[in-house]
C-alpha cells in the first residue's frame, strides 16, 4: 500500500472494499466461515487505484468506477491465489497463502469464487461493453500465464517474448483499469489513460521480477526466489545472458541457472545476477516504462490529480530491494 499517494482516494478505496465484501457474502455457513478465515486477502489495490485516480483526473468518481475497481481487484486476487499455488509460495503479506492454509483444492475453488463474483458485479451494471472488455482481458491473463508456463526453462527466451508474457499476465489488467477510469473522457484521453496503465503494469512486473531475485522477504512480504526455482527466465536473466558473446559460455551459464536444487544454489544465482548487472539493467528498463507512463499523462489536465498519477508511476521503481 502507498498511504501518501493513495490518501486522496482513501474513502473511495474503502467503498471498493465494501463492494468486494458484499459481493463475496454467502448464506452458506461453511463457505462464510472459510471466507472469514481468509480475511482481507487481496493485492495492493493498484488496479482500483488506477481506476479511481484516472477518474479523478478526468472527471468525477462515480459508483460505476467503484464497482469496476472492485471487480478488477477480485480478478487480480484470483490470479494471486492460483499463482501462489503454482509457484508453491508459502507467504504473502507476511501471512500463509491460501493453498498452505486450506490445501490446493480449496485454493483453486477460492480463486474461481473470486473470478465468478467479479464478473457478476460487472454483469449487474448492464453495460455489455464493459463486460466484454473485462472478459477479454481475463482471457489475455489466462493465456499469458499459460504462455509463461510453456516458456519455462528456455534459456533462449527473448526480451520481446518476455514482454509479451508480462503484458498479458500483468500489464493488460492495469491497462484496462486506467481505461475504465477514463470512461467519461475523450477518445484521446482514454487511449492515453490505457497507455499509462500499460506502462505502469510493465514496470511493475519487471520490478517484481527483480525483487524476486534481490528483495528482502520481510519487506516484500512474500516468498521470494520462486522464478529461479520454477525455471522462469525473467528480464534480469535475459539481460545478463545477452551480454555474454561466447555461445558456449552463455549456454553453460543458462544451464547453471536451470540446475538449481538447493538454497545454496539459489543464493549463488541471486549473487551472480547481481554481480553481472542483470538487475541493474532490468531496473533501467522499468524506469524507461515509467518515463513513458509520465509522457502519456501529458494530455491530462494539469493539476494535483495528474501529479498523483505521476507519483504512482514513480513509486513503482522506488520500492525497496
N, C-alpha and C positions, 0 to 999 in steps of 0.2 A: 504494500500500500504506500501511496505517496501523499501523506496528510497535507503538506503545504501546498502541493499542486492541486489536490482534489478538494481543498477547503471550499471553493466556490460552488461545488456541486454536492456537498455533503448531504443535504436534505434530499436531493434527488436520488442519490445512491441508496439512501435509506428506503426511499419509495421503491426502488428496484428490488432491494432485498425483500420488501414486504410482498411484492408481486410474486417473486420466486417462492417464498414461503407459502403463500396462498395457493399457488399452482400445484405445489407438491403435496398438499394436505390430502389425507385419505381417511375414510371411515373404518378401514380395517386395522384393528388394534395392533396386530403383529407387525404390519408394514409401518404403521405410525411409530411404533417403538423402535424399529430399525432406523427410520429417518431421524428420530430424536437422538439416537445414539450417534448417528453420523455427524450431527451438529451442523455448523455453518461451514460445510466443506465446499469450497469453490475456488476460483482463481483469484488473481489480483484485482479483478474488476476493471481491467484495462478496456475491454470491449464496450461495456456500458458507459465507461467514462468517455470513450471516443464519441459514442452517440450523443451524449449529453453536452460535451464541450463544443462539438461542432454545431449542435443545435443552438447553443447559447451564442456562438459567434455569428450565426447567420439568421437568427430569429428566436422566438420563444421556445422553451422546452414544453412539450405537450405530453399528454397521457400516452399517446402513441409511442413517443420516444422512450418513456419509462418502460412500457411493455416490451418494446423491441430490445432494449438493453437487458431486460430480464431474460428474454428468450436466448439472446446471444450468449449471455454468461452461463446459462444452463447447458447449451450445446458445448461450450468450452469445458464446462465441468465434466460432462460425459466423456470428452476426449481425455481429460486428466485421469479419470477413474480407469479407463481402458488402457491408457499409455503406461500408468504406473504398474499395472498388472503385467503388461507385455514386457516392460523393462525390468520387472522384479524390484522396482523401487520400494523401499520399506518405510520411508518417511516423506511427508510433505507438510509444509508449515510447522515443522517440528513434531507432527503427530503421525501415528501409524497410518499407512494408506489403507483404503477400504478392503483391498484383497487380503491384506495382512490381518485386518480386524475380523472380517466376515467370511473370507475364503473366496476363491476365484469365481465360483458360480454366482454367488450373490453379487460380487463386484460387477460382473458382466450385466446382470439384470438391473443393478442400480444405474449403470451408465445408460442402458436402454430406457429406464424410467425417466431420467433427465432429458434424454432426446425427445421422447414422445410428448412429454409435458411441455417442452419448449415449443414444439410445433403446434400444440393445442392453443397455447397463448396467442400465437400469431393467427391461427385459423379463426379464432373468435373475433379478430379485428375486422374480418370481412373485407380484406384488401388483398385480392388474389395476387397482385403484382409483388407484394411483399412476401407472400408465402412462396411464390415461385422462386424468388431470389434466395430466400432462406434455404429452401430445399436444394437448390442448385449449388450453393456454397457448401452445404453439408456433403453433397456428393463429391465435391472437389476435395474436401478434407479427407474423406474416407479413401479416395483414390491416392491422395498424397501419402497417407500412412501406408497403404499397400505398396506404393512405389518405393518408399523408404525401406520396407521390409525386403523387397526384391533386390534392392541395391546393396544390401548388407554384404560386407566382406569383399567389395570390389575396390581394389586399390587403384584402379584406373578411373574411378568416378571423377567426372569433370566438374569444374565450378559451375558451368552452365546447367548441368543436370541437378547438381546440389541446389541451385537457385530455384529450379522448377519444383523440387521437393519441398523446400521451406516456404515457398509461396503458397503451395497447395495446403500444407498442413498447418500453417500459422498465419501468413500474411493475408490470405484470402478473406478470413473472417474479420480481421481488422479493417480491411478494405471495405467490406460490406457494412461494418459498424459505422464507419465515418460517412459512407454514402447515405445510410439510413438517417444519420443526424442532419444531413443536408436535404432532406426530403421536401422542404418548402423553399429551396433556393433555386437559383438559375441553373441552367444546364452546365455552364462552365464552372460554376462554384461546386456543383455536385461532383463533377469529374475531378476537380482539384481536391475535394474532400476525400474521394476514393483513392486518389494517388497518395495523399498524405497518409491515410491509414495503411496502404500497401507498403510504403517505405518504412513506416514505423514498425510494421509487422516483420519485415525483412530484417531490420536492425535488431529487433527484439530477439528473434530466433538465433541470429548469429551470436549475439551476446550470451544468450542462454547456452549455446554450444561451447563458448569459451569458458563460461562459468563451470560447466560440467568437467572441464579439464583443470581449472585453476582456482575455483571458488572454495570458500570455507563452508562446509556443510552446515555449520551452526548459523552462519549469516544467511546463506542461500535458503536454508530451511527444508532441503530435500536431499534424497540420496544422490550422490554425485558419481562420476566416472561410469555411468551406465552406457554412454556411447562407446567407450573403449570395450567394455565387457560384452556389448551386443554386436561388436564388429561394424559399427557405423562410422563411415569416413565423413567427418564434418569439415567445415571450412579451414580451421587451423591445420588439420592434417593435409588437406588438399593443397594449401599454400606451401606448407613445409615440403611436401613431396615435389611440388612444381619447381622448387629451387634447386633440386638435385638434377644435374645434367647427365650424369652417367646412368644408363638404363639399368645396369646390373645392381648398382648401389641403391637406386630408387626401388627396385623390386625387392631387394633384401630388406630394406627398411620397411617397406609396405608389409611384407610378411611378418616382420617383427611386431608391427602394430597389431596384427591379427592373431598373434600367437599368445596373447595374454592369458595366463592361467592362475596367477596368484596376485595377492595385494601388492607384493613386491614388484611384480611385473607392471601393475597399474601405476605405481609410484614412479617407476622408471620411464614409462611412456609419458606421463604427465610432465616429468622433468625434461624429457627430450623435446617435446613440442614447445616448451618454454624456451629452452636453450637455442633452438633453431629458428625462433622468431615467428612460429606459426600463429600463436595467439595475438601477438602484436600486429601482424599483418591482417588477421581477420577482423580485429577491432577497428583498424583503419578503414576496412570495407564498410563496417557498420556505421562509422562516422560519416562516410560518404552518403549512405542512405538517409541518415538524419539530416544532412545538408539538403538532400533532395526533398525531404519532408518539409523543411523550413521554406524552401522555394515554392512548394505547392501552395503554401498559405498566403502568398503574396496577393492573390486575388481576393482574399477575405477582407472585410472592413478592418481598418487599423483600430487597435484598442487593446484593452486588457484581456478580453476573451481570446483574441488571436495570440497574444503573448503567452497565455496559459497553455495553449496547444503547442506552441514552440517549446515551452519548458518541458512539457510531457515528452516530446521527441528527444530533447537533450538529455533528460533523465535516463533514458534507455541505455546510453553508453556511459553513464556515470555510476552505475551500480557497482558495489564493492566486489573486488576479486580476491 
